[in-house]
Amino acid sequence: MDKPKIIYKYQNFSSESLRNLKAQSLYFSSPLKFNDPYDCAISAGIKDLTDSEVNTVREAYIKKNDVPLQVKEEFASLNNNNLRFLLHKIAEDVITRHRNDFLKNRGVTCFSEKNDDLLMWSHYGGRYRGFCLAFSTEFEPFHKMKQVEYQVDMPKIDLIPILLNDDYEQIIQLFCTKSKSWEYQKEWRCIHNVAGMLFGYESNSLKAIYFGPDIELASLEIICLILRGQNESVELWQGTRSPSKFEVNFKKFDYKSYLKAKKLGLR
């Protein structure tokens, strides 16, 4: 799927979310704090190597200049079954090392293709009392986003790219793979080399903000005041519950400060 032009980030109304909004920053959290125990910690299986693939790896390693002679001799002497076992063991160690490094050091921030999902508003939008930021993906760090894949079964790793080309893209994709149970999230992710980091985004990348149906007026006012001091072109949308369907509807509005609105007789 092509990357969406606009991506959404649900937020609770909190001192942390306000600080990040004021600083025009995204927080990259440690995946160890995620609410899905399998998230970024899945134990991927390994696809069985055929005899042809085992021989391909054997020949490639024997020809490599940076492989010690002792290793080349061992690869040449082992039969296919024993070499297959050894290659699986090597791959398991590589995958485990990368997974542990990711969980310990990397930071992740999450987005959704949708801004009107009821479960997302309930779980991540402060039970309808929070807000949702809309970003253009033309800017950093959004153009490096990865789409989350949803699967019924645990994924299996193909060893050939890892063993022959040091290609670890499959391992990276493990950190963007979740159970089908989470498919409603329509999630995309940005990954940072360091967890617990704030990444500043360009002011123009924030295109709109959607307020939950139950957000308090004072909370809405605080957010509008922050945005007015940064980028007045950000669109403001107020959410309401539909009276006839299970959905949230949004209506665009122009912000007027409380004092100005009071003078105009609007409050």
ZIRAVEN-V484221 format. One record per residue. N is the residue number from 1. RES is the residue in three letters. PHI is phi as a letter, one per 20 degrees, with the letter a starting at -180 (none if undefined). PSI is psi as a letter, one per 30 degrees, with the letter a starting at -180 (* if undefined). BURIAL is I if it has 24 or more other C-alpha atoms within 12 Angstrom, else O. Layout:
n/res/phi/psi/burial
N/RES/PHI/PSI/BURIAL
N/RES/PHI/PSI/BURIAL
//
This chain:
n/res/phi/psi/burial
1/MET/none/k/O
2/ASP/f/l/O
3/LYS/f/k/O
4/PRO/f/l/I
5/LYS/f/e/O
6/ILE/c/k/I
7/ILE/c/l/I
8/TYR/c/k/I
9/LYS/c/j/I
10/TYR/f/k/I
11/GLN/c/k/I
12/ASN/f/l/I
13/PHE/e/j/I
14/SER/b/l/O
15/SER/f/e/O
16/GLU/f/e/O
17/SER/f/e/I
18/LEU/f/e/I
19/ARG/f/e/O
20/ASN/f/e/I
21/LEU/f/e/I
22/LYS/f/e/I
23/ALA/e/f/O
24/GLN/l/h/I
25/SER/c/l/I
26/LEU/d/k/I
27/TYR/e/k/I
28/PHE/e/j/I
29/SER/e/l/I
30/SER/f/k/I
31/PRO/f/f/I
32/LEU/f/f/I
33/LYS/e/f/O
34/PHE/f/l/O
35/ASN/e/f/O
36/ASP/e/j/O
37/PRO/f/f/O
38/TYR/e/f/I
39/ASP/f/k/I
40/CYS/m/g/I
41/ALA/c/g/I
42/ILE/f/k/I
43/SER/e/j/I
44/ALA/f/k/I
45/GLY/e/l/O
46/ILE/c/k/I
47/LYS/f/k/O
48/ASP/f/k/O
49/LEU/e/k/I
50/THR/f/l/O
51/ASP/g/e/O
52/SER/f/e/O
53/GLU/f/e/I
54/VAL/g/e/I
55/ASN/f/e/I
56/THR/f/e/I
57/VAL/f/e/I
58/ARG/g/e/I
59/GLU/f/e/O
60/ALA/f/e/O
61/TYR/f/e/I
62/ILE/f/e/O
63/LYS/e/f/O
64/LYS/f/k/O
65/ASN/f/f/O
66/ASP/e/g/O
67/VAL/e/k/O
68/PRO/g/k/O
69/LEU/g/e/O
70/GLN/f/e/O
71/VAL/f/e/O
72/LYS/f/e/O
73/GLU/f/e/O
74/GLU/f/e/O
75/PHE/f/e/I
76/ALA/f/e/O
77/SER/e/f/O
78/LEU/f/k/O
79/ASN/f/l/O
80/ASN/f/e/O
81/ASN/f/e/O
82/ASN/f/e/O
83/LEU/f/e/I
84/ARG/g/e/I
85/PHE/f/e/O
86/LEU/f/e/I
87/LEU/f/e/I
88/HIS/f/e/I
89/LYS/f/e/O
90/ILE/g/e/O
91/ALA/f/e/I
92/GLU/g/e/I
93/ASP/f/e/O
94/VAL/f/e/I
95/ILE/f/e/I
96/THR/f/e/O
97/ARG/f/e/O
98/HIS/f/e/I
99/ARG/f/e/I
100/ASN/f/e/O
101/ASP/f/e/I
102/PHE/f/e/I
103/LEU/f/e/I
104/LYS/e/e/O
105/ASN/d/e/O
106/ARG/f/l/I
107/GLY/d/k/I
108/VAL/c/k/I
109/THR/c/k/I
110/CYS/d/k/I
111/PHE/c/l/I
112/SER/c/l/I
113/GLU/f/f/I
114/LYS/d/k/I
115/ASN/d/g/I
116/ASP/c/g/I
117/ASP/f/k/I
118/LEU/f/e/I
119/LEU/f/e/I
120/MET/f/e/I
121/TRP/f/e/I
122/SER/f/e/I
123/HIS/e/e/O
124/TYR/d/f/I
125/GLY/d/h/I
126/GLY/m/h/I
127/ARG/l/h/I
128/TYR/m/g/I
129/ARG/d/g/I
130/GLY/d/b/I
131/PHE/b/l/I
132/CYS/c/k/I
133/LEU/e/k/I
134/ALA/d/j/I
135/PHE/d/k/I
136/SER/f/k/I
137/THR/e/g/I
138/GLU/f/f/O
139/PHE/d/l/O
140/GLU/f/k/O
141/PRO/e/g/I
142/PHE/f/f/I
143/HIS/f/f/I
144/LYS/d/g/O
145/MET/f/l/I
146/LYS/c/k/I
147/GLN/f/k/I
148/VAL/f/k/I
149/GLU/e/k/I
150/TYR/d/k/I
151/GLN/c/l/O
152/VAL/f/e/O
153/ASP/d/l/O
154/MET/f/k/O
155/PRO/f/l/I
156/LYS/c/k/O
157/ILE/e/k/I
158/ASP/e/j/I
159/LEU/f/f/I
160/ILE/g/e/I
161/PRO/g/e/O
162/ILE/f/e/I
163/LEU/f/e/I
164/LEU/e/e/I
165/ASN/c/g/O
166/ASP/l/h/O
167/ASP/e/j/O
168/TYR/d/g/I
169/GLU/g/e/O
170/GLN/f/e/I
171/ILE/f/e/I
172/ILE/f/e/I
173/GLN/f/f/I
174/LEU/g/e/I
175/PHE/f/f/I
176/CYS/c/h/I
177/THR/c/k/I
178/LYS/c/l/I
179/SER/f/l/I
180/LYS/g/f/O
181/SER/f/f/O
182/TRP/e/g/O
183/GLU/f/f/O
184/TYR/f/f/O
185/GLN/f/f/I
186/LYS/l/h/I
187/GLU/e/k/I
188/TRP/c/l/I
189/ARG/c/k/I
190/CYS/d/k/I
191/ILE/d/k/I
192/HIS/d/l/I
193/ASN/f/f/O
194/VAL/c/k/O
195/ALA/f/l/I
196/GLY/m/g/O
197/MET/d/k/O
198/LEU/d/k/I
199/PHE/d/j/I
200/GLY/f/k/O
201/TYR/d/l/I
202/GLU/f/k/O
203/SER/g/e/I
204/ASN/f/f/O
205/SER/f/f/I
206/LEU/e/j/I
207/LYS/e/e/I
208/ALA/b/l/I
209/ILE/c/k/I
210/TYR/d/k/I
211/PHE/e/k/I
212/GLY/f/l/I
213/PRO/g/f/I
214/ASP/d/g/I
215/ILE/f/k/I
216/GLU/f/k/O
217/LEU/g/e/O
218/ALA/f/e/O
219/SER/f/e/O
220/LEU/g/e/I
221/GLU/f/e/I
222/ILE/f/e/I
223/ILE/f/e/I
224/CYS/f/e/I
225/LEU/f/e/O
226/ILE/f/e/I
227/LEU/f/e/I
228/ARG/f/f/O
229/GLY/e/f/O
230/GLN/d/e/O
231/ASN/b/j/I
232/GLU/f/f/O
233/SER/e/f/O
234/VAL/f/k/I
235/GLU/f/k/I
236/LEU/d/k/I
237/TRP/c/k/I
238/GLN/e/k/I
239/GLY/e/k/I
240/THR/c/l/I
241/ARG/f/k/O
242/SER/f/k/O
243/PRO/f/f/O
244/SER/c/f/O
245/LYS/c/l/O
246/PHE/e/i/O
247/GLU/b/l/O
248/VAL/d/k/I
249/ASN/d/k/O
250/PHE/c/k/I
251/LYS/c/k/O
252/LYS/f/k/O
253/PHE/b/l/O
254/ASP/d/k/O
255/TYR/e/k/I
256/LYS/c/k/O
257/SER/f/l/O
258/TYR/g/e/O
259/LEU/f/e/O
260/LYS/f/e/O
261/ALA/f/e/O
262/LYS/f/e/O
263/LYS/f/e/O
264/LEU/e/f/O
265/GLY/m/g/O
266/LEU/e/f/O
267/ARG/c/*/O
//
